[in-house]
């Protein structure tokens, strides 16, 4: 498929892309999501966006440099701590 990407400078470009269903494990929970792969991109790492945060129920607490699952707001995990992601 071809997707239109909006770049950081606001310009748009069309790119070839593939999607694949994957499961991501975060702190003992499995989150199924569609990943977008850009075959012409070189040396990139995976970036999880707001769609992943919404589906997983992850809430970012930027002021306190931590995050938590929406159903367990009392169990906060520091950004600098270990995060088990597979």
SVG drawing of the C-alpha trace seen along z (x, -y; Angstrom):
<svg xmlns="http://www.w3.org/2000/svg" viewBox="-9 -23 30 34">
<polyline fill="none" stroke="black" stroke-width="0.4" points="0.0,0.0 1.0,-3.6 0.7,-6.0 1.0,-9.8 3.4,-10.8 3.5,-14.2 7.1,-15.1 8.3,-17.2 8.6,-20.3 4.9,-19.9 5.7,-18.7 4.0,-15.6 5.5,-12.6 4.1,-9.4 5.8,-6.1 5.3,-2.4 4.3,-0.7 3.3,2.7 1.2,3.5 1.4,6.6 -0.4,7.7 1.9,8.1 1.6,8.6 3.7,6.5 4.4,7.6 4.7,4.7 5.1,5.4 3.2,8.7 0.4,7.6 0.1,8.5 -1.2,5.8 -2.2,6.8 -1.7,4.0 -1.1,3.3 2.4,2.2 3.4,0.1 6.6,0.9 8.4,-1.4 10.6,0.9 12.7,-2.1 13.5,-3.4 17.0,-2.5 18.3,-2.1 15.0,-3.0 13.8,-1.7 10.2,-1.0 8.1,-3.9 4.9,-3.2 2.4,-6.0 -0.7,-7.3 -2.8,-4.4 -0.6,-2.0 -0.9,-4.0 -4.7,-4.2 -5.1,-0.4 -2.8,0.6 -4.3,-1.8 -0.9,-3.3 -1.1,-6.8 2.0,-9.0 2.8,-11.2 5.4,-13.5 5.6,-15.8 6.7,-12.9 8.6,-11.0 6.5,-7.9 3.7,-5.9 1.0,-3.5 -1.9,-1.4 -5.2,-3.2 -6.7,-0.4 -3.8,-0.6 -3.1,-4.3 -1.5,-3.6 1.2,-1.4 3.5,-3.9 6.6,-2.9 9.5,-5.3 10.7,-6.1 14.3,-5.4 13.5,-2.0 13.6,1.3 10.8,1.9 10.2,5.5 9.2,5.3 9.3,8.3"/>
</svg>
